[in-house]
Amino acid sequence: MTGMKNKSSFLDGTLTLTDDEIVLGVLGYKFWYFKGPSKSVSLEDFVLEKHVEEKLETQQQELVMTKQELVETKQELGEAKQDIKELKENQKKFEELLHKIMEGQENTSTSSPFDLLEYVNFL
C-alpha cells in the first residue's frame, strides 16, 4: 500500500491517492468493508434511537397542529376586526340619527316623519 501511495504522485507532486482510493484499488469495493472501529448496536442504543425518532415525529405533528391553529386564529382575528369596524360604523350612524331626533324634539316644526322611519329601519 505504501508503495502504491509513493508511486501515485507525478514528478511535480500534483496527484496523490488517498488511503481510501488505494484500498478500493487493491481490494475492490465490498459492502461489508467498514472504515474505523466496529461498533455493535446494543439493545439500549436501539431503544434510545427508537424513542428519539418517536419524540421527533410527535414534535413534528405538534408543530403542524400549532401552525394550523395559528392560521385559524389569524382568520378569526381578521373576522373580529371586520366585526369591530362594522360596529363602529353602526354606532356612528346611531349617534347621528340620535342627534337628529334630539334636534327634532327641540324644534318640532322642522322634524319630518322620515327621521323616525329612518331610526326604525336602523334598528
Backbone as numpy.savetxt, mean C-alpha at the origin, in Angstrom:
# Nx Ny Nz CAx CAy CAz Cx Cy Cz
45.49 -28.53 -9.95 44.67 -27.34 -9.95 45.53 -26.09 -9.95
46.59 -26.13 -9.16 47.49 -24.98 -9.10 48.17 -24.77 -10.44
48.53 -25.88 -11.08 49.16 -25.78 -12.39 48.22 -25.17 -13.41
46.95 -25.51 -13.38 45.96 -24.94 -14.30 45.82 -23.45 -14.05
45.82 -23.08 -12.79 45.64 -21.67 -12.45 46.80 -20.84 -12.96
48.01 -21.35 -12.82 49.18 -20.62 -13.28 49.22 -20.55 -14.80
48.77 -21.59 -15.49 48.80 -21.62 -16.94 47.66 -20.81 -17.55
46.66 -20.44 -16.76 45.50 -19.76 -17.31 45.72 -18.27 -17.52
46.86 -17.76 -17.20 47.16 -16.34 -17.38 47.95 -16.14 -18.66
47.65 -15.05 -19.38 48.45 -14.67 -20.52 49.73 -14.02 -20.03
50.61 -13.75 -20.94 51.89 -13.15 -20.56 51.70 -11.79 -19.89
50.69 -11.03 -20.36 50.48 -9.71 -19.74 49.62 -9.80 -18.48
49.14 -11.01 -18.09 48.39 -11.22 -16.85 46.95 -10.78 -16.91
46.35 -10.69 -18.08 45.00 -10.17 -18.17 43.91 -11.22 -17.90
44.20 -12.50 -18.01 43.15 -13.50 -17.84 43.58 -14.55 -16.84
42.79 -14.71 -15.80 43.03 -15.79 -14.84 41.70 -16.47 -14.57
41.77 -17.73 -14.24 40.57 -18.48 -13.91 40.37 -18.48 -12.41
39.11 -18.45 -12.00 38.82 -18.56 -10.58 38.86 -20.02 -10.19
38.90 -20.26 -8.89 38.90 -21.63 -8.40 37.66 -22.38 -8.87
36.52 -21.71 -8.86 35.28 -22.34 -9.29 35.34 -22.75 -10.76
35.92 -21.88 -11.60 36.06 -22.20 -13.02 36.98 -23.40 -13.23
38.02 -23.49 -12.44 38.95 -24.62 -12.55 38.27 -25.91 -12.11
37.52 -25.85 -10.98 36.81 -27.04 -10.51 35.83 -27.52 -11.56
35.08 -26.60 -12.16 34.15 -26.98 -13.20 34.87 -27.56 -14.41
36.04 -27.01 -14.74 36.82 -27.51 -15.87 37.36 -28.91 -15.63
37.80 -29.19 -14.41 38.39 -30.50 -14.09 37.31 -31.53 -13.83
36.36 -31.20 -12.98 35.37 -32.20 -12.55 34.10 -32.18 -13.38
33.80 -31.07 -14.02 32.53 -30.94 -14.72 31.45 -30.58 -13.70
30.27 -30.22 -14.22 29.19 -29.78 -13.32 28.42 -30.99 -12.80
28.27 -31.08 -11.53 27.42 -32.09 -10.88 26.57 -31.37 -9.84
25.28 -31.67 -9.82 24.39 -30.90 -8.95 24.67 -31.16 -7.47
25.38 -32.24 -7.12 25.61 -32.50 -5.71 26.89 -31.85 -5.20
27.65 -31.20 -6.08 28.81 -30.47 -5.60 28.33 -29.29 -4.78
29.01 -28.99 -3.76 28.65 -27.85 -2.93 29.88 -27.03 -2.65
29.64 -25.81 -2.33 30.72 -24.91 -2.00 30.64 -24.60 -0.52
31.69 -24.79 0.18 31.70 -24.49 1.60 31.37 -25.72 2.42
31.36 -25.54 3.73 31.10 -26.70 4.60 29.65 -27.16 4.47
29.47 -28.44 4.68 28.13 -29.02 4.59 27.32 -28.61 5.81
26.07 -28.30 5.58 25.19 -27.92 6.68 23.96 -28.80 6.62
23.80 -29.60 7.62 22.60 -30.42 7.65 21.49 -29.61 8.31
20.29 -29.78 7.81 19.16 -29.04 8.33 18.51 -29.87 9.44
18.46 -29.26 10.61 17.86 -29.97 11.74 16.35 -29.74 11.74
15.67 -30.51 12.53 14.22 -30.38 12.66 13.87 -29.01 13.23
14.70 -28.54 14.16 14.47 -27.22 14.75 14.56 -26.13 13.68
15.56 -26.24 12.81 15.70 -25.26 11.73 14.50 -25.30 10.81
14.05 -26.49 10.49 12.90 -26.65 9.60 11.65 -26.03 10.22
11.41 -26.32 11.50 10.23 -25.78 12.19 10.32 -24.27 12.29
11.50 -23.75 12.60 11.69 -22.31 12.69 11.45 -21.64 11.34
11.98 -22.22 10.27 11.78 -21.67 8.94 10.30 -21.69 8.57
9.62 -22.76 8.88 8.18 -22.87 8.60 7.42 -21.80 9.38
7.77 -21.59 10.64 7.11 -20.58 11.47 7.32 -19.18 10.90
8.54 -18.90 10.48 8.85 -17.59 9.90 8.06 -17.38 8.62
7.97 -18.41 7.77 7.21 -18.30 6.52 5.72 -18.05 6.80
5.17 -18.76 7.80 3.76 -18.56 8.15 3.52 -17.16 8.69
4.44 -16.69 9.53 4.30 -15.34 10.09 4.38 -14.29 8.98
5.28 -14.48 8.02 5.41 -13.56 6.90 4.12 -13.54 6.08
3.57 -14.71 5.82 2.33 -14.79 5.04 1.18 -14.09 5.79
1.10 -14.31 7.09 0.06 -13.66 7.90 0.22 -12.15 7.85
1.43 -11.66 7.99 1.67 -10.22 7.97 1.36 -9.63 6.60
1.65 -10.37 5.54 1.33 -9.89 4.20 -0.18 -9.80 4.02
-0.92 -10.78 4.53 -2.39 -10.75 4.45 -2.94 -9.57 5.25
-2.38 -9.34 6.44 -2.81 -8.21 7.26 -2.52 -6.88 6.55
-1.40 -6.81 5.86 -1.05 -5.60 5.12 -2.06 -5.34 4.00
-2.44 -6.38 3.29 -3.43 -6.23 2.22 -4.75 -5.77 2.81
-5.17 -6.37 3.93 -6.44 -5.98 4.55 -6.37 -4.53 5.03
-5.25 -4.13 5.60 -5.09 -2.76 6.09 -5.16 -1.77 4.93
-4.55 -2.13 3.81 -4.62 -1.25 2.64 -6.05 -1.12 2.14
-6.80 -2.22 2.15 -8.20 -2.17 1.72 -9.02 -1.30 2.67
-8.78 -1.44 3.96 -9.48 -0.61 4.95 -9.15 0.86 4.75
-7.90 1.15 4.42 -7.49 2.54 4.18 -8.24 3.12 2.98
-8.36 2.35 1.91 -9.08 2.81 0.72 -10.54 3.07 1.08
-11.16 2.14 1.82 -12.56 2.32 2.22 -12.73 3.54 3.11
-11.81 3.75 4.04 -11.89 4.90 4.94 -11.75 6.20 4.17
-10.87 6.22 3.17 -10.72 7.43 2.36 -12.00 7.71 1.57
-12.66 6.67 1.09 -13.92 6.86 0.38 -14.99 7.40 1.32
-15.06 6.84 2.52 -16.02 7.32 3.51 -15.74 8.77 3.87
-14.48 9.13 4.00 -14.10 10.50 4.31 -14.57 11.45 3.21
-14.38 11.04 1.95 -14.83 11.86 0.83 -16.33 12.05 0.85
-17.06 10.98 1.15 -18.52 11.08 1.24 -18.93 12.00 2.39
-18.25 11.88 3.52 -18.57 12.72 4.67 -18.30 14.20 4.36
-17.21 14.47 3.65 -16.92 15.85 3.27 -18.01 16.40 2.35
-18.48 15.57 1.43 -19.56 16.00 0.53 -20.83 16.28 1.33
-21.14 15.41 2.30 -22.32 15.63 3.14 -22.21 16.94 3.92
-21.04 17.22 4.46 -20.82 18.46 5.21 -21.01 19.67 4.30
-20.50 19.58 3.09 -20.65 20.68 2.14 -22.12 20.94 1.85
-22.88 19.85 1.62 -24.31 20.01 1.35 -25.05 20.58 2.56
-24.68 20.14 3.75 -25.32 20.66 4.96 -25.03 22.16 5.14
-23.81 22.56 4.85 -23.47 23.98 4.97 -24.26 24.81 3.95
-24.41 24.28 2.74 -25.21 24.99 1.72 -26.67 25.09 2.16
-27.21 24.01 2.71 -28.60 24.04 3.18 -28.77 25.00 4.35
-27.77 25.03 5.24 -27.84 25.96 6.37 -27.85 27.40 5.88
-27.02 27.68 4.90 -26.97 29.04 4.35 -28.32 29.41 3.73
-28.91 28.50 2.96 -30.23 28.75 2.36 -31.28 28.97 3.44
-31.23 28.15 4.48 -32.19 28.28 5.57 -32.05 29.63 6.25
-30.82 30.05 6.51 -30.60 31.34 7.17 -31.09 32.49 6.30
-30.87 32.40 4.99 -31.36 33.45 4.09 -32.88 33.49 4.08
-33.49 32.33 4.05 -34.94 32.26 4.05 -35.52 32.76 5.37
-34.88 32.39 6.46 -35.33 32.85 7.77 -35.21 34.37 7.87
-34.15 34.90 7.31 -33.96 36.35 7.31 -35.08 37.02 6.51
-35.46 36.45 5.37 -36.55 37.01 4.57 -37.87 36.96 5.34
-38.10 35.86 6.05 -39.34 35.74 6.82 -39.38 36.77 7.93
-38.24 36.95 8.60 -38.19 37.93 9.70 -38.43 39.33 9.15
-37.87 39.64 8.01 -38.11 40.95 7.40 -39.58 41.09 7.02
-40.18 40.00 6.58 -41.58 40.02 6.17 -42.51 40.28 7.35
-42.14 39.77 8.52 -42.97 40.01 9.70 -42.88 41.46 10.13
-41.72 42.07 9.97 -41.55 43.46 10.32 -42.30 44.35 9.33
-42.32 43.93 8.11 -42.91 44.72 7.06 -43.94 43.85 6.34
-45.10 43.72 6.90 -46.11 42.80 6.36 -46.60 43.20 4.99
-46.47 44.47 4.66 -46.96 44.91 3.36 -46.07 44.42 2.22
-44.79 44.13 2.47 -43.89 43.72 1.39 -43.75 42.21 1.29
-44.30 41.48 2.24 -44.14 40.02 2.17 -45.04 39.44 1.11
-44.59 38.34 0.58 -45.35 37.70 -0.48 -45.69 36.29 -0.05
-46.77 35.72 -0.53 -47.12 34.33 -0.15 -46.09 33.34 -0.69
-45.28 33.74 -1.65 -44.29 32.83 -2.21 -43.14 32.59 -1.24
-42.88 33.56 -0.33 -41.82 33.35 0.65 -42.15 32.16 1.54
-43.37 32.06 1.99 -43.79 30.93 2.84 -43.73 29.64 2.05
-44.13 29.67 0.79 -44.09 28.49 -0.04 -42.64 28.02 -0.26
-41.75 28.99 -0.42 -40.34 28.68 -0.58 -39.81 28.02 0.69
-40.21 28.48 1.85 -39.79 27.92 3.11 -40.29 26.50 3.26
-41.54 26.25 2.92 -42.11 24.91 3.04 -41.40 23.94 2.09
-41.08 24.39 0.89 -40.38 23.54 -0.06 -38.97 23.24 0.41
-38.38 24.16 1.15 -37.04 23.97 1.66 -37.01 22.82 2.66
-38.00 22.77 3.51 -38.06 21.72 4.53 -38.30 20.41 3.88
